[in-house]
């Protein structure tokens, strides 16, 4: 008897409630190497598993934390289609339709690096910072986001104080949080409040309303200018140069831009900042409710290294708490899209099709309007509608993608070329498992897929051309839809 896709989805742990119950199953990341690779990347690939085996965990991690030596030929070749991403501000604005080109360039640039690039941990960490220092796209700031994200990438593994400074001087941030319009006569508190609540100390970080008002005074005069090299300009005549007291520190009268820089230093070195950022990094890379012991350990590393992100991340990924967190993080919709694209190799040849797909998933890049960035906990994304959108994407990337770029859905992939010839169904499913999960998960974990592919005949069923043509795309879709792929 043939097993239909509907029959398959009714099987136990892979049933309709599978996504919500996934933590009760045994995820593929119970393999320590897969767990490690799936957290520091957008999805383990067989060549990553091989590289990790050759180098060992610590050397592999160091290669990711200091990625200058990693050759990224395929990603760089694809990025060459978006030269705007490497242009200076003046050159960007000299282009025709710079905002539209920047909008497309920054989205496709991110996806190219995430899907095809070798510097996976850098892209995962940059995604963390672009959420942390969130500025959404708008009609007139797209080109400024190119510059903000470029600077955040440069400092992603550096000192946190440098990231704070990049954000504070960003044209995009100054406009988004209204500091560009703040003056000594009318100090605007929006940026000061988010700087404390979201960028540094956290909502429970020990600041007061007086601190918010004093910080707003310290940043008066921090504004924008179209003819400056980076879009930032300090207008001294708009700055309140009176004495200020912030978090117990006195800023003397008679200063200018030094006031804002002093505030950034105070915040970067504040113990509440260490706790807030270390907790968020643990939530990103370990679990939605990270153990207090790990957070405290990272805080001590932060203090010793003076906020060195690479040192903190290295400690995090080599910790026992990280090793024990397998299967505790749900892929966000955008993470799922990237991981599924890495597994199938599907390419979008129409910009509108890519945009529509990301919209349907519910997490288009850089479209979160509030300043806190997209949430990174499972509860924000678990819903029947969200699960259906993932299943639909899995089908699109595997079934709809057979058309030529000039036809139909304008998607292209060669699934049959990615999977070597197999003599029987067990062999076929194992080889497909390596493409989707990064490694052969073994007969027990793959049993439902074997039963589907063989129509219940078992792993020894011969693989004919007819069976391969009838089952391969559906197997891809079902593996991508499974809890094993959703959770990492």
N, C-alpha and C positions, 0 to 999 in steps of 0.2 A: 504494500500500500504506500502510495506516495505521501510524503509529508509536505503540506503547503506551508507558506510563510505564516499563515494564521495558526496552523497547528503548531508550528515551531514556537511561536510567541506565547503559546499556552503552556509551554513546558516549564514547570517548577520555577527555578531561580531566574529564568529568562522570560517570565510571564509579563503581563501588562503592568504589574506593580514592581517589576524587577528593578527599576531605577531607584525607587524609594527603599527597597529591601536589600540593595546591593551590598551594604556593609555586613549583612548576615551571610553572604556568600564568600567564597575564597577568591579574592581578586588575583589577577595575574601578577600584580606587583608584590605578592608574597615572596617571589623570587627577589632577593636583596638587590641584585644588579638591575633588574627591571624597575624596581621601586625607586632606586637612586636615579636612573636615567629618566624615568617618567616625571620626576619632580624637577630636575634641573633643565629639562627640555620640554618641547611641546609634543613629545611622543617618541618613544624608543624605536630605533631602526636597527636592522641586523648589523649594519656596519658600526653602529655605536656600541652595540654589545661586544663586537669583536675588538674595537679600540679599547674599551674598558678592560677587557680580558688581558690585552697586551700591556697596558700601562699600570693597572691597579687603580683603586678608587682615589687615593690621595693625589696621585700624579694627574689623573684624568680631571679631577676637580680643579687642580691648580691650572691646568691648561685652559679650562673654561673661565676661571677667575682672572687670568692674565692672557687674553686671547689674541694678542698682537701677532703671534706666530701662526695662527690658524689661517690656512688658505681658504678663501671663500669664493672660489672662481665662479661657480654657477650663480650664486646670489649676486655677485658683482656684475656679471654679464647681464642678468635680468634688470638690475638696478640702473644700468646704463640707459635704459629707456626713460629714466626720470632724472636727468641731469640737474634739475631744479633743487633736488635734495642736497646737493653739494655746493650750491651757489651762495654768494654772500647776499646780504639783504638788498643792497642797491641793485644788483643784477636781477634778483628775483622780481623786483618791482618794475624793472625795465621791460619785462616780458609782456606779451599780449595775454590778457585774462589771467593775471598771476594768481588770483585767489582760487579760481576754478582749477587751475593746474596744480596748485599747492594741495588742494583738497584731495584730488585723485592721487597725487604723488605720495602724500604722507600715508594714505591708507594702503596703497599697493606696495609702497616701500616697506612698511611694517610687515605685511603679509609675506612679501618675498623673503625678507630676512628670517622670519619665523618658520616658513615652510621649507626653504631651500638652504638657509645659512647654517654654518657649523658653529657659530657663536651663540649657541642656544641659551645658555644661562644669562648672557648679556641681554638678550631680547626679553627673556622672562623677567629679569630684574628691571629693565627699562619699563616694561608694562606695569610693574609695581609702582614705579616713580610717576608715570604719567597718570595713574589713578590717584596717587597720593597728592600730587600737585596738579589736580585736575583742572583743565581749561577745555571746555567743549568747543567744537567747531562753531563758527558763526559766519555771517556773510562777509565780514571784512577782516577777520583775524587769521585766516587759514595760513597765509604766508608767515605770520608770526609764530604759529605753532611749529612750523618746520624748524625755525631757529631754536625755540624752546626745547623741542624734543632732541635736536642735535646736541644741545648743551647738556641736557640731562643724560643722554647716552655717554657723553664724554666723561661724566663724573659718576656714573652708576655704581662703580666699584671703588670710588674714592671716599673722601671725607664728607660726612653729612653737612658740615658747615658750608661746603662749596655748593652742594645741591640747594641749600636754603638761599644762598646768594644768587645763584642762577635763577631761581624762581622769583625772588624779590625784584630783580632787575629786568625781568622779562616783560617786554611790551605787551604780550598777550595777557599775562597775569595782571599787570597794572591796569589794563582796561577792563578785564573781566571782573575784578574785585574793586574797581572804582578808585584805586589809589592815584591813578593818573589825574584825577580831578580834585585831589585833596590839597588844601592850602591852610596856612596858619589862621586865616579868618574862618574857614569852614573845614576843619579836619574831618575826614571820612573814616569811619571805624570799620568798614567792611573788611578790608584787608587785614587790619590789626586783629580782628576777632578770628578770622580763619587762620591766620598765621599761628595763633596760639592754640586754637581748638583742633585744627586739622593738620597743620604742617609741622608742629613741634611738640608742645607739652601734652596735648590731648585735652578733652573736655573736662577731665578730673585732674588736671595737672597742677592745680594749686594757684592759679592766677585769679585776679579780681577784676571787677568792672573798672576800677581805677587803673589797673595795668593796661586794659584795653584802650582806654582813653589816652593814657600817656604814650603808648606805642603808636597810636594814630598820630599824635603830635610829632613823634620822632621821625615818622615817615612822610611828613608834609614836605612837598617839594620834589619827591621822587615821582617823576612823570615821564612822558614820552616826547619824542621829537622825530619827525619824519626824516630829517637830514643827518641824524646821528648814525654811527656805524651799526649799532645793535638795536636802535629804536629807543634806548633809555636816555634820559636826560635828568640831571638834577638842577632844579630851578631855585637858586639860593633865596631869591626875593620872596618865594612862597613858603619858605621853611620857618617853622617856629623854633627859634634858637634859645628859648628859655630853658631853665633847669628842669629836669624831669627825674622822677623816681620810678623805677620799673623793677618789680620782683626783688626789691631790697637793694638795688643798685642805683647809685646817683649818677646821672648824666649831666655834667656841668654845662652852664650857660655859655653861649657864644660859639657853639660849634655848628657845622653844617651837615654834610652827608655822613659824617662820622657818627651822628646819633643813630641812624638806621643800621649802619654797620656794627655798632656797639650792641644794639638790640639783637641782631642775628647771632653775634658771638655769645651773648648771654643765653639765648635760647638753645643754641647748639650744644652748649656745655651744661645745660640744666639736667638734673637727674630724671625729671619727669619726661624729658625728651627721649632719653635713653630707654626708659621703660616703654614709652608709647611706640617708638619705632621698632624696637626689638619684638614687642608683642605682635605688631602688624606683620613683620617679616615671618614670624612663626606661624601666624594665621595663614599667610600666603603659601608657605612652603612645607608646613608640617600638618596642622589640623585646625579646624574651625575653633576649637577650644584648646589651645596649646597648654602643656603642663607648665606650672609655675616654676618648677625647678629649671627647665630649659630657658625660660625667659630670664630668670635671675642669672643664669650662667652667661647668657649673651650680654646682659647688662655689664657684667664684670669685664668681659672682653671689650665692649664699647668704651668703658671708662679707661682701661689700660691703653687702648689704641687711639683714644680721642675721636671716637666716632668713625672708625675705618670700616666701611661696609664690607669690603672683601674679607677682612679678618672675622667679622661677625658671621658672614655667610659660611665661611670655611668651618667655623666651629659648629654652626647649625647642622650642616650636611654630614659632619663626622660624628654627631652626637648619637647616643643610644636612643634618645627620645625620637629622633628622626627615623632611625632604623625600625622603631616599633610602630610607626604611624602608617604603615601600608594600608591602602584602600580607604583612607579617611578624608581625602579631598575629592570633591566632585569637580569635574571639568566644567568651567563656565562655558556658555554657548560659543564664544569666540575661540576659546581653547579647543573645544570640540571640533569646530570647523577646521582649525589649523592641523590638529592631530589627524583628522580624517583625510585631509588633503595630503598630508605627508604619507599616509598609509596607501592611498589609492593612486596618487600622482595626477589626479584630475586637474585640468587647467581650464580656467574661464577665459574665453576669447572675446566676450562682450562685457564692457564695464557695467552696463545697466543690469545684466544678469548677476554679476557679483554683488552689486549694491542691493538688489532685491533679495538675494539669498541671505545676506547678513541682516537685513531688516527683519525678515521672517524669523530668523533665529532669536532676535530680541536683544542682541548686543552689538550693534554697529560700532566700529571703533570711534572713540572720542566724541560720542554723541550723548553722554550722560550730562544733563544740565546742571544738577546741584554740584557744589564744589568738593564733595567728599569722594567722587569717583565711583566707578562701578563696584558694587559689593562683592566680596570674595568669600562668602559662606554659602553652604548648600541650600539653606532655607530660603535664600533670595531667588533661587533658580528652579527649585523643585516644584513642578506643576504638571498636570496632564497636558496642557497646551505646549509647555516647553519640551516635554518628552516627545510629543507628536512632531514638533518641529525638527527635533534631532533625527527621528526616524525618517522623516521626509527628506532631510538632507542626505542621510546615508543612502537612500534610494536614488536620489538625484546624482550623487557622485559615482554610483556604481552602474545604474541602469540607463539613466538619461544621457550619460556621458559618452555613449557610443557614436553619436553623430559627429560628422565632420564639422570643423569650425564654421564653415559656410552654410551649414544646414541646421535645421531644428533648433536645439537648445544652445548651440554654439559652445558646447563643452566637449573636451577631448581627453580621452584616457585610453590606454592599451592594457587592460587588466590581464589579458592572456599572456602578454609579454613579461609581466612582472612575476608570474608564477611558473616555475619550471614544470616540465612534464612530470606527471605522477602516474604510477602504475595502478594504485588503488585509492579508494576514498580516504582511508586513514592517512596515506602519504599526501594527498591533495590538501586535506584540511590542515595537516601539520605545517606544510609549506606556506599556506595562506596565513596561518597563525603567526608565522615568523614575520610576514609583511605587515600585519595589522598590529600585533602586540610587541613585536621586536624579537620574539623567540617562540619556539614550539612549547606550548603550555602543557603538553602531555595528554594522553588518552582520556584521563578522567575529566579534566576541565573541558576537553573538546568533544566529549561524548554527544551532547545535543546537536552539535554541528555535523558530526559524523552521521548521526541518525537522519538528519535532514537531507544531507547530500546523497546518502545511499538509499533514501526512501525506506529506511528501517532495515536494510539488508546487512549493515555492519561495515567495519573498516576494510574488510577484504574485497568489497565490491569493486570490480574493475572500472577504471575510468575510461570511458569511451569519449569520442569527440562529441557525441550527442549529450552525454551526461555533463561534460565540462561546459559546453555551451549553454546548457539549461540551468546549471546550478552555480556557476562561478560568481556571477554578479550578485545573486541573492545571498550567497555565503558571505561575500564582502559586506553587503548591507546589514546582514544579521550580526556579524561580528562587531561592526561599528555601533550597532544599536544595543548591544549587550551591556549589562552592568559592568562586566570586566573592563570594557573600554571606557565607560562613563566615569568610573571612579579610578583614582590612581593613588 
